Amino acid sequence: MSIKAFLFDLDGVIVDTAIYHYQAWRRLANELGFDISGEFNEGLKGVSRMESLDLILAHGGLTLPDEKKIELAEQKNGWYLELVSRMTSDDILPGVATFFSQVRKAGLQTALGSVSKNAPLILERIGMTNAFDAIIDGTKISKGKPDPEVFLKGAAELEVSPAECVVFEDAVAGVEAGKRGGMFVVGLGLPEMLTKADLVVPSLDNLTVDEVLEKAN
């Protein structure tokens, strides 16, 4: 079965908004009376907003009612949106534009598979909305990664089977989601971190579509 579609995570693959998430979550933690490190923030990559909040509250030894948690999550998101609303095409990671050009020339379909509810806003800010044939974000799923729902919905919307898809992910939870969905997964980052990926490269920069297809087909 040949590859027909490439499915991309957003944060850490197309753009790097991790620093904005970290700044907003850290501000929230500080207001609650404790701190979170950059290392701790790494564990939040690919995790939904409410699940991230639960991890942060546990880290700070706090237990709060659901109404308060919803309020805090919305507060964090407001701070985060202030930061990402300033993004431009200059924030697209190196190699992304070239790689997407190759994807189109190869006649492959594309989908975004992000748990972020802010994904459409970010794509609009960086001018990449039209780069995707399907956009699956946090508003279209009920389960966050490592559940494969986001990628399976992407495949379904493109009308291809999971075995015909390649997933591009930078997070451990995302790699697991792709593998659980029955897809070939390209991990972007460190091999020692992304151990379940089928292929690991530092980023999309200098990666070619031919290299990916050769490995995946």
C-alpha positions in Angstrom: 0.0 0.0 0.0 1.6 3.3 -1.1 1.6 6.5 1.0 -1.0 9.0 -0.1 -1.1 11.6 2.8 1.2 13.4 5.2 -0.3 14.4 8.6 1.4 17.1 10.6 1.3 18.2 14.2 1.6 22.0 14.6 3.6 22.9 17.7 7.3 21.9 17.2 6.7 20.8 13.6 5.4 23.8 11.7 6.0 26.5 14.3 7.4 26.5 17.8 4.8 27.8 20.2 6.2 25.8 23.1 7.9 28.9 24.5 4.5 30.8 24.5 2.8 27.8 26.2 5.5 27.7 28.8 5.4 31.5 29.5 1.6 31.3 30.0 1.6 28.2 32.1 4.5 29.5 34.2 2.7 32.8 34.8 -0.3 30.8 36.0 1.8 28.6 38.3 3.5 31.6 39.7 0.2 33.2 40.5 -0.8 30.0 42.3 2.4 30.2 44.4 4.9 27.8 42.7 7.1 27.5 39.6 7.5 25.1 36.7 10.8 24.5 34.9 11.4 24.3 31.2 12.1 20.6 31.7 8.7 20.1 33.3 7.1 21.9 30.4 8.6 19.4 27.9 6.3 16.8 29.4 3.3 19.0 28.5 4.0 18.8 24.7 1.2 17.2 22.8 -1.0 17.1 25.9 -4.4 18.8 25.9 -5.0 22.1 27.9 -7.0 20.5 30.7 -4.7 17.6 31.1 -1.7 20.0 31.2 -3.5 22.0 33.9 -4.0 18.8 35.9 -0.3 17.9 35.7 0.7 21.4 36.7 -1.7 21.5 39.7 -0.4 18.0 40.8 3.1 19.4 40.5 2.2 22.3 42.8 0.3 20.0 45.2 -3.0 21.7 44.6 -6.5 20.2 44.2 -9.2 22.5 42.8 -12.9 22.2 41.9 -13.7 21.7 38.2 -15.2 25.2 37.9 -12.0 26.8 39.1 -9.9 24.7 36.8 -11.9 25.8 33.8 -11.5 29.4 34.9 -7.7 28.9 35.2 -7.4 27.1 31.8 -9.3 30.0 30.1 -7.0 32.5 31.9 -3.9 30.7 30.6 -5.3 30.5 27.1 -6.0 34.3 27.1 -2.3 35.0 28.0 -1.2 32.4 25.3 -3.4 34.0 22.7 -1.9 37.4 23.4 1.5 36.0 22.6 0.6 33.9 19.5 -1.5 36.8 18.0 1.8 38.5 17.3 3.1 35.6 15.2 3.8 36.0 11.5 5.2 33.9 8.6 8.6 34.6 10.1 7.7 32.1 12.8 7.5 29.2 10.5 10.3 26.8 11.3 13.2 26.4 8.9 12.7 23.9 6.0 8.9 23.8 6.3 8.1 25.9 3.2 10.5 23.9 1.1 9.2 20.6 2.4 5.5 21.5 1.8 6.5 22.6 -1.8 7.9 19.1 -2.3 4.7 17.5 -0.8 2.5 19.3 -3.3 4.8 18.4 -6.3 4.6 14.7 -5.1 0.8 14.9 -5.3 0.3 14.0 -1.6 -2.6 15.1 0.5 -2.0 17.0 3.8 -3.8 17.3 7.1 -3.1 19.0 10.3 -3.5 16.9 13.5 -3.2 19.2 16.5 -4.9 19.0 19.9 -4.7 22.8 20.1 -8.0 24.6 19.8 -6.0 27.6 18.6 -4.5 25.9 15.6 -6.7 27.7 13.0 -5.7 31.1 14.5 -2.0 30.2 14.3 -2.3 28.9 10.7 -4.0 32.1 9.8 -1.3 34.3 11.4 1.5 32.4 9.7 -0.3 32.2 6.3 -0.5 28.4 6.1 -4.3 27.7 6.3 -4.4 26.8 2.6 -1.4 24.4 2.9 -3.7 21.7 4.4 -6.5 19.7 2.7 -7.9 18.9 6.2 -7.5 20.6 9.6 -8.3 18.5 12.7 -7.8 20.6 15.9 -8.9 20.4 19.5 -12.5 21.5 18.6 -13.0 18.3 16.5 -11.8 15.7 18.9 -12.8 14.3 22.3 -9.5 12.6 23.2 -6.0 14.0 23.4 -2.8 12.4 22.3 -1.6 9.6 22.8 -5.0 8.6 21.7 -4.9 8.3 17.9 -8.3 10.0 17.4 -6.8 13.3 15.9 -4.8 11.4 13.2 -7.6 8.8 12.5 -10.0 11.7 11.9 -7.4 13.4 9.6 -7.1 10.2 7.5 -10.9 9.8 7.4 -11.4 13.4 6.2 -8.8 12.8 3.5 -10.5 9.5 2.6 -7.3 7.5 3.0 -6.5 4.5 5.2 -4.2 4.9 8.2 -1.6 2.6 6.5 -1.5 5.2 3.6 -0.5 8.0 6.0 2.8 9.4 7.4 2.6 11.4 10.7 5.1 14.1 11.6 5.5 14.6 15.3 7.9 16.2 17.8 6.2 14.9 21.0 6.4 11.5 22.7 2.6 11.5 23.1 2.1 12.4 19.4 4.5 9.7 18.2 2.5 7.1 20.2 -0.7 8.5 18.8 0.5 8.0 15.3 1.8 4.5 16.0 -1.5 3.5 17.7 -3.3 4.7 14.7 -1.4 2.3 12.5 0.6 5.0 10.7 4.3 5.4 9.8 5.7 8.1 12.1 8.5 10.5 11.5 9.8 11.9 14.8 11.3 15.4 14.8 13.8 15.7 17.6 16.1 13.5 19.5 16.2 9.7 18.8 16.7 8.9 22.5 13.4 10.7 23.3 11.3 9.6 20.3 12.1 5.9 20.6 8.8 4.7 19.1 9.1 6.7 15.8 9.9 4.8 12.6 12.3 7.5 11.5 13.8 10.3 13.6 15.3 13.5 12.1 16.2 16.8 13.8 13.5 18.8 11.9 11.9 19.2 8.5 14.9 21.3 7.4 17.0 19.3 4.9 14.5 16.4 5.0 13.1 15.5 1.5 9.8 13.9 0.6 11.7 11.2 -1.3 13.6 10.2 1.8 10.3 9.8 3.7 8.6 7.8 1.0 11.5 5.5 0.5 11.4 4.6 4.2 7.6 4.4 4.5 6.6 2.6 1.3 
